[in-house]
Amino acid sequence: MTTAATLIALAAEEAEQRGNVQLETVGFGVVALVVFAALALVTLSYRNVANRHARKAEAYARTHPAPTSEGHGH
């Protein structure tokens, strides 16, 4: 049998054994949830990174003064 014939035979077999399609797609939601949770952990790991080095923060504050409320005319 060729690959195409095998795929057609498998598709015909599977069509006869239809299950609950909604349950088959739950895995996609679970995978998406895990991926987004991992991305959230990566994002949260960068919280407060600027304040880890006091010497650098002080040097930046000296060279970049705080903006005044009248600076932009808003």
Predicted model as a PDB file, atoms N, CA, C, CB and O in Angstrom, pLDDT in the B-factor column:
MODEL        1                                                                  
ATOM      1  N   MET A   1       0.836  -1.191   0.000  1.00 61.00           N  
ATOM      2  CA  MET A   1       0.000   0.000   0.000  1.00 61.00           C  
ATOM      3  C   MET A   1       0.875   1.246   0.000  1.00 61.00           C  
ATOM      4  CB  MET A   1      -0.948   0.003   1.214  1.00 61.00           C  
ATOM      5  O   MET A   1       1.934   1.278   0.627  1.00 61.00           O  
ATOM      6  N   THR A   2       0.430   2.237  -0.690  1.00 85.00           N  
ATOM      7  CA  THR A   2       1.161   3.490  -0.695  1.00 85.00           C  
ATOM      8  C   THR A   2       0.791   4.297   0.545  1.00 85.00           C  
ATOM      9  CB  THR A   2       0.869   4.291  -1.981  1.00 85.00           C  
ATOM     10  O   THR A   2      -0.157   3.965   1.256  1.00 85.00           O  
ATOM     11  N   THR A   3       1.527   5.327   0.786  1.00 86.00           N  
ATOM     12  CA  THR A   3       1.269   6.167   1.953  1.00 86.00           C  
ATOM     13  C   THR A   3      -0.114   6.813   1.871  1.00 86.00           C  
ATOM     14  CB  THR A   3       2.350   7.248   2.080  1.00 86.00           C  
ATOM     15  O   THR A   3      -0.828   6.889   2.871  1.00 86.00           O  
ATOM     16  N   ALA A   4      -0.481   7.270   0.693  1.00 85.00           N  
ATOM     17  CA  ALA A   4      -1.789   7.913   0.521  1.00 85.00           C  
ATOM     18  C   ALA A   4      -2.915   6.925   0.806  1.00 85.00           C  
ATOM     19  CB  ALA A   4      -1.930   8.483  -0.906  1.00 85.00           C  
ATOM     20  O   ALA A   4      -3.895   7.272   1.464  1.00 85.00           O  
ATOM     21  N   ALA A   5      -2.777   5.701   0.314  1.00 87.00           N  
ATOM     22  CA  ALA A   5      -3.815   4.696   0.537  1.00 87.00           C  
ATOM     23  C   ALA A   5      -3.908   4.348   2.016  1.00 87.00           C  
ATOM     24  CB  ALA A   5      -3.534   3.431  -0.292  1.00 87.00           C  
ATOM     25  O   ALA A   5      -5.003   4.137   2.536  1.00 87.00           O  
ATOM     26  N   THR A   6      -2.774   4.287   2.693  1.00 88.00           N  
ATOM     27  CA  THR A   6      -2.769   4.001   4.129  1.00 88.00           C  
ATOM     28  C   THR A   6      -3.466   5.114   4.902  1.00 88.00           C  
ATOM     29  CB  THR A   6      -1.329   3.821   4.640  1.00 88.00           C  
ATOM     30  O   THR A   6      -4.253   4.843   5.808  1.00 88.00           O  
ATOM     31  N   LEU A   7      -3.182   6.357   4.550  1.00 81.00           N  
ATOM     32  CA  LEU A   7      -3.817   7.490   5.221  1.00 81.00           C  
ATOM     33  C   LEU A   7      -5.330   7.505   4.980  1.00 81.00           C  
ATOM     34  CB  LEU A   7      -3.196   8.807   4.741  1.00 81.00           C  
ATOM     35  O   LEU A   7      -6.101   7.819   5.886  1.00 81.00           O  
ATOM     36  N   ILE A   8      -5.742   7.171   3.782  1.00 82.00           N  
ATOM     37  CA  ILE A   8      -7.175   7.130   3.482  1.00 82.00           C  
ATOM     38  C   ILE A   8      -7.849   6.035   4.290  1.00 82.00           C  
ATOM     39  CB  ILE A   8      -7.413   6.906   1.976  1.00 82.00           C  
ATOM     40  O   ILE A   8      -8.948   6.228   4.811  1.00 82.00           O  
ATOM     41  N   ALA A   9      -7.192   4.883   4.394  1.00 83.00           N  
ATOM     42  CA  ALA A   9      -7.766   3.778   5.163  1.00 83.00           C  
ATOM     43  C   ALA A   9      -7.864   4.143   6.636  1.00 83.00           C  
ATOM     44  CB  ALA A   9      -6.927   2.504   4.989  1.00 83.00           C  
ATOM     45  O   ALA A   9      -8.864   3.838   7.285  1.00 83.00           O  
ATOM     46  N   LEU A  10      -6.835   4.795   7.169  1.00 78.00           N  
ATOM     47  CA  LEU A  10      -6.871   5.218   8.570  1.00 78.00           C  
ATOM     48  C   LEU A  10      -7.948   6.268   8.811  1.00 78.00           C  
ATOM     49  CB  LEU A  10      -5.510   5.766   8.992  1.00 78.00           C  
ATOM     50  O   LEU A  10      -8.613   6.241   9.846  1.00 78.00           O  
ATOM     51  N   ALA A  11      -8.126   7.178   7.884  1.00 76.00           N  
ATOM     52  CA  ALA A  11      -9.157   8.208   8.028  1.00 76.00           C  
ATOM     53  C   ALA A  11     -10.549   7.586   7.987  1.00 76.00           C  
ATOM     54  CB  ALA A  11      -9.016   9.270   6.924  1.00 76.00           C  
ATOM     55  O   ALA A  11     -11.439   8.002   8.728  1.00 76.00           O  
ATOM     56  N   ALA A  12     -10.738   6.598   7.128  1.00 75.00           N  
ATOM     57  CA  ALA A  12     -12.037   5.930   7.054  1.00 75.00           C  
ATOM     58  C   ALA A  12     -12.324   5.173   8.341  1.00 75.00           C  
ATOM     59  CB  ALA A  12     -12.086   4.973   5.854  1.00 75.00           C  
ATOM     60  O   ALA A  12     -13.455   5.173   8.828  1.00 75.00           O  
ATOM     61  N   GLU A  13     -11.293   4.523   8.896  1.00 73.00           N  
ATOM     62  CA  GLU A  13     -11.456   3.800  10.163  1.00 73.00           C  
ATOM     63  C   GLU A  13     -11.810   4.760  11.290  1.00 73.00           C  
ATOM     64  CB  GLU A  13     -10.173   3.024  10.515  1.00 73.00           C  
ATOM     65  O   GLU A  13     -12.695   4.490  12.102  1.00 73.00           O  
ATOM     66  N   GLU A  14     -11.114   5.872  11.323  1.00 67.00           N  
ATOM     67  CA  GLU A  14     -11.328   6.834  12.395  1.00 67.00           C  
ATOM     68  C   GLU A  14     -12.696   7.488  12.281  1.00 67.00           C  
ATOM     69  CB  GLU A  14     -10.238   7.896  12.381  1.00 67.00           C  
ATOM     70  O   GLU A  14     -13.304   7.822  13.298  1.00 67.00           O  
ATOM     71  N   ALA A  15     -13.188   7.677  11.067  1.00 59.00           N  
ATOM     72  CA  ALA A  15     -14.497   8.286  10.872  1.00 59.00           C  
ATOM     73  C   ALA A  15     -15.593   7.415  11.473  1.00 59.00           C  
ATOM     74  CB  ALA A  15     -14.763   8.520   9.383  1.00 59.00           C  
ATOM     75  O   ALA A  15     -16.610   7.928  11.940  1.00 59.00           O  
ATOM     76  N   GLU A  16     -15.391   6.112  11.464  1.00 61.00           N  
ATOM     77  CA  GLU A  16     -16.370   5.200  12.042  1.00 61.00           C  
ATOM     78  C   GLU A  16     -16.359   5.247  13.562  1.00 61.00           C  
ATOM     79  CB  GLU A  16     -16.109   3.787  11.569  1.00 61.00           C  
ATOM     80  O   GLU A  16     -17.377   4.974  14.198  1.00 61.00           O  
ATOM     81  N   GLN A  17     -15.230   5.586  14.144  1.00 62.00           N  
ATOM     82  CA  GLN A  17     -15.077   5.566  15.600  1.00 62.00           C  
ATOM     83  C   GLN A  17     -15.061   6.972  16.174  1.00 62.00           C  
ATOM     84  CB  GLN A  17     -13.798   4.832  15.990  1.00 62.00           C  
ATOM     85  O   GLN A  17     -14.209   7.292  17.003  1.00 62.00           O  
ATOM     86  N   ARG A  18     -15.975   7.800  15.754  1.00 63.00           N  
ATOM     87  CA  ARG A  18     -16.026   9.181  16.241  1.00 63.00           C  
ATOM     88  C   ARG A  18     -16.328   9.204  17.729  1.00 63.00           C  
ATOM     89  CB  ARG A  18     -17.083   9.995  15.471  1.00 63.00           C  
ATOM     90  O   ARG A  18     -17.220   8.504  18.207  1.00 63.00           O  
ATOM     91  N   GLY A  19     -15.581  10.008  18.443  1.00 61.00           N  
ATOM     92  CA  GLY A  19     -15.823  10.206  19.860  1.00 61.00           C  
ATOM     93  C   GLY A  19     -16.328  11.611  20.096  1.00 61.00           C  
ATOM     94  O   GLY A  19     -16.876  12.244  19.193  1.00 61.00           O  
ATOM     95  N   ASN A  20     -16.149  12.089  21.284  1.00 65.00           N  
ATOM     96  CA  ASN A  20     -16.556  13.437  21.629  1.00 65.00           C  
ATOM     97  C   ASN A  20     -15.458  14.394  21.174  1.00 65.00           C  
ATOM     98  CB  ASN A  20     -16.830  13.572  23.162  1.00 65.00           C  
ATOM     99  O   ASN A  20     -14.373  14.422  21.756  1.00 65.00           O  
ATOM    100  N   VAL A  21     -15.734  15.164  20.153  1.00 65.00           N  
ATOM    101  CA  VAL A  21     -14.731  16.065  19.588  1.00 65.00           C  
ATOM    102  C   VAL A  21     -14.335  17.133  20.600  1.00 65.00           C  
ATOM    103  CB  VAL A  21     -15.258  16.722  18.304  1.00 65.00           C  
ATOM    104  O   VAL A  21     -13.189  17.582  20.617  1.00 65.00           O  
ATOM    105  N   GLN A  22     -15.267  17.536  21.432  1.00 69.00           N  
ATOM    106  CA  GLN A  22     -14.973  18.566  22.414  1.00 69.00           C  
ATOM    107  C   GLN A  22     -13.908  18.087  23.399  1.00 69.00           C  
ATOM    108  CB  GLN A  22     -16.246  18.970  23.159  1.00 69.00           C  
ATOM    109  O   GLN A  22     -13.053  18.877  23.798  1.00 69.00           O  
ATOM    110  N   LEU A  23     -13.936  16.837  23.793  1.00 67.00           N  
ATOM    111  CA  LEU A  23     -12.927  16.307  24.702  1.00 67.00           C  
ATOM    112  C   LEU A  23     -11.567  16.192  24.028  1.00 67.00           C  
ATOM    113  CB  LEU A  23     -13.359  14.952  25.232  1.00 67.00           C  
ATOM    114  O   LEU A  23     -10.537  16.289  24.696  1.00 67.00           O  
ATOM    115  N   GLU A  24     -11.550  15.986  22.718  1.00 74.00           N  
ATOM    116  CA  GLU A  24     -10.285  15.875  22.011  1.00 74.00           C  
ATOM    117  C   GLU A  24      -9.544  17.210  21.964  1.00 74.00           C  
ATOM    118  CB  GLU A  24     -10.519  15.359  20.603  1.00 74.00           C  
ATOM    119  O   GLU A  24      -8.320  17.229  21.834  1.00 74.00           O  
ATOM    120  N   THR A  25     -10.256  18.311  22.067  1.00 84.00           N  
ATOM    121  CA  THR A  25      -9.622  19.620  21.961  1.00 84.00           C  
ATOM    122  C   THR A  25      -9.234  20.206  23.314  1.00 84.00           C  
ATOM    123  CB  THR A  25     -10.540  20.571  21.248  1.00 84.00           C  
ATOM    124  O   THR A  25      -8.630  21.278  23.360  1.00 84.00           O  
ATOM    125  N   VAL A  26      -9.559  19.542  24.405  1.00 85.00           N  
ATOM    126  CA  VAL A  26      -9.214  20.046  25.732  1.00 85.00           C  
ATOM    127  C   VAL A  26      -7.701  20.144  25.884  1.00 85.00           C  
ATOM    128  CB  VAL A  26      -9.804  19.139  26.828  1.00 85.00           C  
ATOM    129  O   VAL A  26      -7.201  21.043  26.561  1.00 85.00           O  
ATOM    130  N   GLY A  27      -6.978  19.236  25.264  1.00 88.00           N  
ATOM    131  CA  GLY A  27      -5.520  19.243  25.355  1.00 88.00           C  
ATOM    132  C   GLY A  27      -4.902  20.543  24.858  1.00 88.00           C  
ATOM    133  O   GLY A  27      -3.905  21.007  25.411  1.00 88.00           O  
ATOM    134  N   PHE A  28      -5.485  21.131  23.821  1.00 91.00           N  
ATOM    135  CA  PHE A  28      -4.962  22.398  23.304  1.00 91.00           C  
ATOM    136  C   PHE A  28      -5.082  23.502  24.352  1.00 91.00           C  
ATOM    137  CB  PHE A  28      -5.706  22.804  22.018  1.00 91.00           C  
ATOM    138  O   PHE A  28      -4.173  24.315  24.519  1.00 91.00           O  
ATOM    139  N   GLY A  29      -6.207  23.522  25.051  1.00 92.00           N  
ATOM    140  CA  GLY A  29      -6.397  24.522  26.106  1.00 92.00           C  
ATOM    141  C   GLY A  29      -5.424  24.316  27.257  1.00 92.00           C  
ATOM    142  O   GLY A  29      -4.902  25.281  27.814  1.00 92.00           O  
ATOM    143  N   VAL A  30      -5.181  23.062  27.611  1.00 94.00           N  
ATOM    144  CA  VAL A  30      -4.243  22.759  28.696  1.00 94.00           C  
ATOM    145  C   VAL A  30      -2.829  23.185  28.304  1.00 94.00           C  
ATOM    146  CB  VAL A  30      -4.274  21.246  29.042  1.00 94.00           C  
ATOM    147  O   VAL A  30      -2.107  23.780  29.105  1.00 94.00           O  
ATOM    148  N   VAL A  31      -2.443  22.881  27.081  1.00 94.00           N  
ATOM    149  CA  VAL A  31      -1.106  23.282  26.611  1.00 94.00           C  
ATOM    150  C   VAL A  31      -0.988  24.801  26.598  1.00 94.00           C  
ATOM    151  CB  VAL A  31      -0.823  22.710  25.194  1.00 94.00           C  
ATOM    152  O   VAL A  31       0.036  25.340  27.021  1.00 94.00           O  
ATOM    153  N   ALA A  32      -2.009  25.498  26.124  1.00 96.00           N  
ATOM    154  CA  ALA A  32      -1.979  26.965  26.101  1.00 96.00           C  
ATOM    155  C   ALA A  32      -1.882  27.520  27.512  1.00 96.00           C  
ATOM    156  CB  ALA A  32      -3.228  27.524  25.397  1.00 96.00           C  
ATOM    157  O   ALA A  32      -1.140  28.473  27.751  1.00 96.00           O  
ATOM    158  N   LEU A  33      -2.619  26.939  28.449  1.00 97.00           N  
ATOM    159  CA  LEU A  33      -2.573  27.388  29.834  1.00 97.00           C  
ATOM    160  C   LEU A  33      -1.177  27.214  30.421  1.00 97.00           C  
ATOM    161  CB  LEU A  33      -3.596  26.627  30.674  1.00 97.00           C  
ATOM    162  O   LEU A  33      -0.684  28.104  31.114  1.00 97.00           O  
ATOM    163  N   VAL A  34      -0.542  26.092  30.156  1.00 97.00           N  
ATOM    164  CA  VAL A  34       0.811  25.839  30.664  1.00 97.00           C  
ATOM    165  C   VAL A  34       1.804  26.827  30.048  1.00 97.00           C  
ATOM    166  CB  VAL A  34       1.246  24.381  30.360  1.00 97.00           C  
ATOM    167  O   VAL A  34       2.670  27.355  30.745  1.00 97.00           O  
ATOM    168  N   VAL A  35       1.678  27.075  28.752  1.00 98.00           N  
ATOM    169  CA  VAL A  35       2.597  28.010  28.081  1.00 98.00           C  
ATOM    170  C   VAL A  35       2.428  29.419  28.643  1.00 98.00           C  
ATOM    171  CB  VAL A  35       2.353  28.015  26.548  1.00 98.00           C  
ATOM    172  O   VAL A  35       3.420  30.089  28.928  1.00 98.00           O  
ATOM    173  N   PHE A  36       1.190  29.876  28.807  1.00 98.00           N  
ATOM    174  CA  PHE A  36       0.975  31.214  29.337  1.00 98.00           C  
ATOM    175  C   PHE A  36       1.412  31.325  30.791  1.00 98.00           C  
ATOM    176  CB  PHE A  36      -0.483  31.596  29.207  1.00 98.00           C  
ATOM    177  O   PHE A  36       1.892  32.381  31.205  1.00 98.00           O  
ATOM    178  N   ALA A  37       1.261  30.273  31.568  1.00 98.00           N  
ATOM    179  CA  ALA A  37       1.739  30.291  32.953  1.00 98.00           C  
ATOM    180  C   ALA A  37       3.261  30.394  32.993  1.00 98.00           C  
ATOM    181  CB  ALA A  37       1.271  29.029  33.705  1.00 98.00           C  
ATOM    182  O   ALA A  37       3.813  31.119  33.820  1.00 98.00           O  
ATOM    183  N   ALA A  38       3.936  29.675  32.107  1.00 97.00           N  
ATOM    184  CA  ALA A  38       5.398  29.755  32.045  1.00 97.00           C  
ATOM    185  C   ALA A  38       5.841  31.158  31.635  1.00 97.00           C  
ATOM    186  CB  ALA A  38       5.959  28.707  31.057  1.00 97.00           C  
ATOM    187  O   ALA A  38       6.797  31.695  32.193  1.00 97.00           O  
ATOM    188  N   LEU A  39       5.151  31.752  30.663  1.00 97.00           N  
ATOM    189  CA  LEU A  39       5.491  33.113  30.249  1.00 97.00           C  
ATOM    190  C   LEU A  39       5.228  34.119  31.366  1.00 97.00           C  
ATOM    191  CB  LEU A  39       4.698  33.501  29.001  1.00 97.00           C  
ATOM    192  O   LEU A  39       5.972  35.089  31.510  1.00 97.00           O  
ATOM    193  N   ALA A  40       4.191  33.903  32.148  1.00 96.00           N  
ATOM    194  CA  ALA A  40       3.913  34.787  33.287  1.00 96.00           C  
ATOM    195  C   ALA A  40       5.020  34.684  34.327  1.00 96.00           C  
ATOM    196  CB  ALA A  40       2.553  34.441  33.925  1.00 96.00           C  
ATOM    197  O   ALA A  40       5.416  35.694  34.909  1.00 96.00           O  
ATOM    198  N   LEU A  41       5.519  33.487  34.567  1.00 96.00           N  
ATOM    199  CA  LEU A  41       6.622  33.326  35.521  1.00 96.00           C  
ATOM    200  C   LEU A  41       7.884  34.032  35.030  1.00 96.00           C  
ATOM    201  CB  LEU A  41       6.914  31.836  35.755  1.00 96.00           C  
ATOM    202  O   LEU A  41       8.602  34.651  35.816  1.00 96.00           O  
ATOM    203  N   VAL A  42       8.146  33.938  33.743  1.00 94.00           N  
ATOM    204  CA  VAL A  42       9.312  34.641  33.191  1.00 94.00           C  
ATOM    205  C   VAL A  42       9.136  36.145  33.343  1.00 94.00           C  
ATOM    206  CB  VAL A  42       9.523  34.275  31.699  1.00 94.00           C  
ATOM    207  O   VAL A  42      10.077  36.844  33.720  1.00 94.00           O  
ATOM    208  N   THR A  43       7.943  36.648  33.055  1.00 93.00           N  
ATOM    209  CA  THR A  43       7.681  38.077  33.188  1.00 93.00           C  
ATOM    210  C   THR A  43       7.826  38.530  34.631  1.00 93.00           C  
ATOM    211  CB  THR A  43       6.287  38.412  32.673  1.00 93.00           C  
ATOM    212  O   THR A  43       8.432  39.568  34.895  1.00 93.00           O  
ATOM    213  N   LEU A  44       7.282  37.768  35.561  1.00 92.00           N  
ATOM    214  CA  LEU A  44       7.361  38.144  36.967  1.00 92.00           C  
ATOM    215  C   LEU A  44       8.785  38.055  37.512  1.00 92.00           C  
ATOM    216  CB  LEU A  44       6.445  37.265  37.787  1.00 92.00           C  
ATOM    217  O   LEU A  44       9.118  38.731  38.485  1.00 92.00           O  
ATOM    218  N   SER A  45       9.617  37.235  36.898  1.00 90.00           N  
ATOM    219  CA  SER A  45      10.990  37.125  37.384  1.00 90.00           C  
ATOM    220  C   SER A  45      11.792  38.401  37.117  1.00 90.00           C  
ATOM    221  CB  SER A  45      11.681  35.932  36.733  1.00 90.00           C  
ATOM    222  O   SER A  45      12.841  38.603  37.729  1.00 90.00           O  
ATOM    223  N   TYR A  46      11.321  39.258  36.221  1.00 87.00           N  
ATOM    224  CA  TYR A  46      12.014  40.506  35.924  1.00 87.00           C  
ATOM    225  C   TYR A  46      11.469  41.691  36.720  1.00 87.00           C  
ATOM    226  CB  TYR A  46      11.918  40.802  34.452  1.00 87.00           C  
ATOM    227  O   TYR A  46      11.826  42.835  36.437  1.00 87.00           O  
ATOM    228  N   ARG A  47      10.625  41.441  37.695  1.00 85.00           N  
ATOM    229  CA  ARG A  47      10.114  42.527  38.525  1.00 85.00           C  
ATOM    230  C   ARG A  47      11.232  43.101  39.375  1.00 85.00           C  
ATOM    231  CB  ARG A  47       8.958  42.041  39.416  1.00 85.00           C  
ATOM    232  O   ARG A  47      12.057  42.358  39.908  1.00 85.00           O  
ATOM    233  N   ASN A  48      11.261  44.406  39.503  1.00 75.00           N  
ATOM    234  CA  ASN A  48      12.168  45.109  40.400  1.00 75.00           C  
ATOM    235  C   ASN A  48      13.634  44.885  40.068  1.00 75.00           C  
ATOM    236  CB  ASN A  48      11.910  44.688  41.808  1.00 75.00           C  
ATOM    237  O   ASN A  48      14.482  44.977  40.955  1.00 75.00           O  
ATOM    238  N   VAL A  49      13.951  44.596  38.821  1.00 75.00           N  
ATOM    239  CA  VAL A  49      15.338  44.351  38.435  1.00 75.00           C  
ATOM    240  C   VAL A  49      16.164  45.635  38.557  1.00 75.00           C  
ATOM    241  CB  VAL A  49      15.409  43.803  36.995  1.00 75.00           C  
ATOM    242  O   VAL A  49      17.344  45.575  38.903  1.00 75.00           O  
ATOM    243  N   ALA A  50      15.572  46.768  38.284  1.00 66.00           N  
ATOM    244  CA  ALA A  50      16.309  48.028  38.309  1.00 66.00           C  
ATOM    245  C   ALA A  50      16.797  48.382  39.712  1.00 66.00           C  
ATOM    246  CB  ALA A  50      15.438  49.147  37.771  1.00 66.00           C  
ATOM    247  O   ALA A  50      17.788  49.098  39.853  1.00 66.00           O  
ATOM    248  N   ASN A  51      16.133  47.904  40.728  1.00 70.00           N  
ATOM    249  CA  ASN A  51      16.510  48.266  42.096  1.00 70.00           C  
ATOM    250  C   ASN A  51      17.485  47.282  42.738  1.00 70.00           C  
ATOM    251  CB  ASN A  51      15.277  48.366  42.948  1.00 70.00           C  
ATOM    252  O   ASN A  51      17.745  47.381  43.937  1.00 70.00           O  
ATOM    253  N   ARG A  52      18.018  46.358  41.992  1.00 73.00           N  
ATOM    254  CA  ARG A  52      18.927  45.372  42.573  1.00 73.00           C  
ATOM    255  C   ARG A  52      20.318  45.938  42.836  1.00 73.00           C  
ATOM    256  CB  ARG A  52      19.035  44.173  41.661  1.00 73.00           C  
ATOM    257  O   ARG A  52      21.036  45.449  43.709  1.00 73.00           O  
ATOM    258  N   HIS A  53      20.692  46.950  42.098  1.00 78.00           N  
ATOM    259  CA  HIS A  53      22.039  47.516  42.235  1.00 78.00           C  
ATOM    260  C   HIS A  53      21.916  48.990  42.624  1.00 78.00           C  
ATOM    261  CB  HIS A  53      22.860  47.356  40.904  1.00 78.00           C  
ATOM    262  O   HIS A  53      21.650  49.846  41.780  1.00 78.00           O  
ATOM    263  N   ALA A  54      22.108  49.266  43.892  1.00 80.00           N  
ATOM    264  CA  ALA A  54      21.898  50.617  44.410  1.00 80.00           C  
ATOM    265  C   ALA A  54      22.863  51.613  43.771  1.00 80.00           C  
ATOM    266  CB  ALA A  54      22.061  50.634  45.931  1.00 80.00           C  
ATOM    267  O   ALA A  54      22.469  52.742  43.479  1.00 80.00           O  
ATOM    268  N   ARG A  55      24.115  51.220  43.548  1.00 85.00           N  
ATOM    269  CA  ARG A  55      25.101  52.138  42.977  1.00 85.00           C  
ATOM    270  C   ARG A  55      24.673  52.581  41.578  1.00 85.00           C  
ATOM    271  CB  ARG A  55      26.493  51.473  42.925  1.00 85.00           C  
ATOM    272  O   ARG A  55      24.765  53.764  41.252  1.00 85.00           O  
ATOM    273  N   LYS A  56      24.214  51.661  40.764  1.00 81.00           N  
ATOM    274  CA  LYS A  56      23.774  52.010  39.417  1.00 81.00           C  
ATOM    275  C   LYS A  56      22.516  52.875  39.456  1.00 81.00           C  
ATOM    276  CB  LYS A  56      23.516  50.742  38.598  1.00 81.00           C  
ATOM    277  O   LYS A  56      22.376  53.801  38.657  1.00 81.00           O  
ATOM    278  N   ALA A  57      21.609  52.581  40.373  1.00 77.00           N  
ATOM    279  CA  ALA A  57      20.375  53.361  40.480  1.00 77.00           C  
ATOM    280  C   ALA A  57      20.676  54.788  40.901  1.00 77.00           C  
ATOM    281  CB  ALA A  57      19.409  52.710  41.477  1.00 77.00           C  
ATOM    282  O   ALA A  57      20.064  55.727  40.392  1.00 77.00           O  
ATOM    283  N   GLU A  58      21.606  54.962  41.819  1.00 84.00           N  
ATOM    284  CA  GLU A  58      21.976  56.316  42.253  1.00 84.00           C  
ATOM    285  C   GLU A  58      22.648  57.081  41.127  1.00 84.00           C  
ATOM    286  CB  GLU A  58      22.906  56.258  43.474  1.00 84.00           C  
ATOM    287  O   GLU A  58      22.375  58.267  40.942  1.00 84.00           O  
ATOM    288  N   ALA A  59      23.527  56.422  40.366  1.00 86.00           N  
ATOM    289  CA  ALA A  59      24.194  57.081  39.241  1.00 86.00           C  
ATOM    290  C   ALA A  59      23.182  57.499  38.181  1.00 86.00           C  
ATOM    291  CB  ALA A  59      25.255  56.154  38.625  1.00 86.00           C  
ATOM    292  O   ALA A  59      23.300  58.580  37.604  1.00 86.00           O  
ATOM    293  N   TYR A  60      22.202  56.664  37.923  1.00 84.00           N  
ATOM    294  CA  TYR A  60      21.177  57.003  36.946  1.00 84.00           C  
ATOM    295  C   TYR A  60      20.340  58.180  37.441  1.00 84.00           C  
ATOM    296  CB  TYR A  60      20.278  55.788  36.661  1.00 84.00           C  
ATOM    297  O   TYR A  60      19.996  59.066  36.660  1.00 84.00           O  
ATOM    298  N   ALA A  61      20.013  58.196  38.727  1.00 84.00           N  
ATOM    299  CA  ALA A  61      19.209  59.279  39.284  1.00 84.00           C  
ATOM    300  C   ALA A  61      19.956  60.613  39.212  1.00 84.00           C  
ATOM    301  CB  ALA A  61      18.825  58.964  40.736  1.00 84.00           C  
ATOM    302  O   ALA A  61      19.334  61.657  39.020  1.00 84.00           O  
ATOM    303  N   ARG A  62      21.270  60.589  39.364  1.00 88.00           N  
ATOM    304  CA  ARG A  62      22.060  61.832  39.274  1.00 88.00           C  
ATOM    305  C   ARG A  62      22.088  62.371  37.843  1.00 88.00           C  
ATOM    306  CB  ARG A  62      23.503  61.590  39.770  1.00 88.00           C  
ATOM    307  O   ARG A  62      22.008  63.581  37.629  1.00 88.00           O  
ATOM    308  N   THR A  63      22.202  61.466  36.862  1.00 89.00           N  
ATOM    309  CA  THR A  63      22.313  61.925  35.471  1.00 89.00           C  
ATOM    310  C   THR A  63      20.957  62.192  34.822  1.00 89.00           C  
ATOM    311  CB  THR A  63      23.066  60.900  34.651  1.00 89.00           C  
ATOM    312  O   THR A  63      20.890  62.907  33.822  1.00 89.00           O  
ATOM    313  N   HIS A  64      19.883  61.639  35.365  1.00 85.00           N  
ATOM    314  CA  HIS A  64      18.548  61.820  34.815  1.00 85.00           C  
ATOM    315  C   HIS A  64      17.634  62.350  35.918  1.00 85.00           C  
ATOM    316  CB  HIS A  64      17.997  60.486  34.223  1.00 85.00           C  
ATOM    317  O   HIS A  64      17.025  61.568  36.648  1.00 85.00           O  
ATOM    318  N   PRO A  65      17.537  63.657  36.041  1.00 81.00           N  
ATOM    319  CA  PRO A  65      16.698  64.220  37.126  1.00 81.00           C  
ATOM    320  C   PRO A  65      15.224  63.881  36.910  1.00 81.00           C  
ATOM    321  CB  PRO A  65      16.875  65.761  37.210  1.00 81.00           C  
ATOM    322  O   PRO A  65      14.782  63.633  35.788  1.00 81.00           O  
ATOM    323  N   ALA A  66      14.488  63.876  37.995  1.00 77.00           N  
ATOM    324  CA  ALA A  66      13.052  63.564  37.947  1.00 77.00           C  
ATOM    325  C   ALA A  66      12.320  64.632  37.144  1.00 77.00           C  
ATOM    326  CB  ALA A  66      12.456  63.461  39.382  1.00 77.00           C  
ATOM    327  O   ALA A  66      12.634  65.815  37.278  1.00 77.00           O  
ATOM    328  N   PRO A  67      11.364  64.253  36.321  1.00 71.00           N  
ATOM    329  CA  PRO A  67      10.621  65.238  35.526  1.00 71.00           C  
ATOM    330  C   PRO A  67       9.728  66.094  36.426  1.00 71.00           C  
ATOM    331  CB  PRO A  67       9.770  64.532  34.446  1.00 71.00           C  
ATOM    332  O   PRO A  67       9.194  65.620  37.429  1.00 71.00           O  
ATOM    333  N   THR A  68       9.581  67.349  36.048  1.00 67.00           N  
ATOM    334  CA  THR A  68       8.714  68.239  36.806  1.00 67.00           C  
ATOM    335  C   THR A  68       7.302  68.190  36.240  1.00 67.00           C  
ATOM    336  CB  THR A  68       9.257  69.681  36.785  1.00 67.00           C  
ATOM    337  O   THR A  68       7.089  67.742  35.113  1.00 67.00           O  
ATOM    338  N   SER A  69       6.351  68.649  37.021  1.00 66.00           N  
ATOM    339  CA  SER A  69       4.979  68.617  36.550  1.00 66.00           C  
ATOM    340  C   SER A  69       4.716  69.665  35.476  1.00 66.00           C  
ATOM    341  CB  SER A  69       4.033  68.819  37.708  1.00 66.00           C  
ATOM    342  O   SER A  69       3.724  69.565  34.754  1.00 66.00           O  
ATOM    343  N   GLU A  70       5.585  70.672  35.354  1.00 66.00           N  
ATOM    344  CA  GLU A  70       5.394  71.727  34.363  1.00 66.00           C  
ATOM    345  C   GLU A  70       6.176  71.472  33.083  1.00 66.00           C  
ATOM    346  CB  GLU A  70       5.796  73.059  34.945  1.00 66.00           C  
ATOM    347  O   GLU A  70       6.111  72.276  32.153  1.00 66.00           O  
ATOM    348  N   GLY A  71       6.896  70.395  33.021  1.00 58.00           N  
ATOM    349  CA  GLY A  71       7.807  70.140  31.905  1.00 58.00           C  
ATOM    350  C   GLY A  71       7.155  69.965  30.554  1.00 58.00           C  
ATOM    351  O   GLY A  71       7.757  70.339  29.548  1.00 58.00           O  
ATOM    352  N   HIS A  72       5.969  69.423  30.477  1.00 60.00           N  
ATOM    353  CA  HIS A  72       5.381  69.115  29.189  1.00 60.00           C  
ATOM    354  C   HIS A  72       4.170  69.975  28.852  1.00 60.00           C  
ATOM    355  CB  HIS A  72       4.997  67.683  29.152  1.00 60.00           C  
ATOM    356  O   HIS A  72       3.639  69.867  27.747  1.00 60.00           O  
ATOM    357  N   GLY A  73       3.731  70.796  29.739  1.00 54.00           N  
ATOM    358  CA  GLY A  73       2.613  71.680  29.460  1.00 54.00           C  
ATOM    359  C   GLY A  73       1.267  70.992  29.434  1.00 54.00           C  
ATOM    360  O   GLY A  73       0.325  71.500  28.827  1.00 54.00           O  
ATOM    361  N   HIS A  74       1.162  69.870  30.066  1.00 53.00           N  
ATOM    362  CA  HIS A  74      -0.138  69.155  30.085  1.00 53.00           C  
ATOM    363  C   HIS A  74      -0.954  69.575  31.258  1.00 53.00           C  
ATOM    364  CB  HIS A  74       0.058  67.642  30.120  1.00 53.00           C  
ATOM    365  O   HIS A  74      -2.069  69.087  31.441  1.00 53.00           O  
TER     366      HIS A  74                                                      
ENDMDL                                                                          
END                                                                             
